Amino acid sequence: MDTKQPSTAAEIIGKRLKLLRIEQGLTSATVCERAGIKPPTLTAIEGGRYNTGIRQITDVAKALGAHIEIVKD
C-alpha cells in the first residue's frame, strides 16, 4: 500500500474514492459501469493522476453512494 500522503486535491479525492470503493467491496468494473466511465479513467482518478471535472467526480461518488462536500478549514 502507498504510504505517501496525498498532497493535491486530485490525490486526496482519488484516495478517498478508492477507499470507499474498497470498503464497499466493489470492483472498479462495477463502479465504472455505474458511473458511466472507462476503467483507465477510474484508475487515473483513484491514483490522483487525472484532473477531471466535477461531473466525473460526482458520478463516481454517486456510484459509491457518497456525495462531494466542500468544507472550509
GINOR-V659477 format. One record per run of one state. SS is the DSSP state (helix for helix, strand for strand, loop for the rest). FROM is the first residue (numbers start at 1). TO is the last residue. Records with the same first field share a line. If there is no record, write none. Layout:
BEGIN
SS: FROM-TO, FROM-TO
END
This chain:
BEGIN
loop: 1-8, 24-27, 36-38, 47-53, 64-73
helix: 9-23, 28-35, 39-46, 54-63
END
